[in-house]
Amino acid sequence: MQLTINKDLVAINLNQFVQLASDRRQQIPSLMDLKRHLRTSKARKFIEIKTTRSAIRASDPNNKFLPASLKCWVFQR
C-alpha cells in the first residue's frame, strides 16, 4: 500500500492499513501500540507524519472515491 509518489519514501495511512487488515482478517496490534513501535522503527526509519499526494489516486485520477491527499506516516525506503 504505497501512498506516496516519491520513490525514496514509503507512506502509510494507518486508517487504510487497519481497514485493509480487517478486510483480510489479519490481527494487528492496537493503534496506540502500533504508533509507538512505528516511531522507533529500525527496518524503515520513521521520518514524519504529513499529508502526501496519493500515488493510488494518481494512478487512477478519474476515481473520485479515492482522496487526492492523505495524512500518512512517512518512512525511508
N, C-alpha and C positions, 0 to 999 in steps of 0.2 A: 504494500500500500504506500507507494512513493507519492508524496503530495507536492513536492517542490520541483520546479523546472531546473534549478541549479543542480548539476550532476555531481558536485563535490559534497552535497549535503543530503541528509535524509530527514524528511519532515513527516511527523506522525500526529494526526489529530486523535487525541485519546478517546473522544466520544465515538468516533467512527471505528476505532480499534476495538472498543468494548462492544459495540453493536455487532461488528463482524465476528468477534469471538463468540458472542452469544448465539448468533445465527448458525454458527458451525458447532455449537455445543462444546466449546472449549472453556475450560476453567482458567481464570486468571486471578491474580491477587486483587485485593480491594484497591480501588483507585488511589486511596491515600498511600498505601504501601507501594504501589506501582510508581507513583510520582517520586516518592522518597528514593527508591532504588534507581530510577532513571536519571536523577540528578547526579548520581555518583557512578554512572556507567563507565566501565573501563574499555569494553569492546568498541563502542562507538562513543566518542567524547561528546557529552552534552554541551551545546553552545548557548542556546537561549530558547525562550518561548516567544514566538512572534507570529504575526499574521503573514501568511505566504499566499502567493498565487497558486492555485491548484493545477497541478500537471494533469490530473484526471479530467478536469474541465477543459483544459487547453487541448487535450486530445479529442474532445467531443464538444466543441463550442456551441452546438445547437441544442444541447441538453440543458434546458433551463432549470431542471430539478437539482443539478449539481451547483453548489455555491462557487463563485469565481475566486473567492479567497477564504482561507480558514485560519483559525488560531491553532498553531502547531508547536510541538516540541521539536526542536531542530538539533540534529547531531551531525558530526563529521562522518563522512563515508569511510 
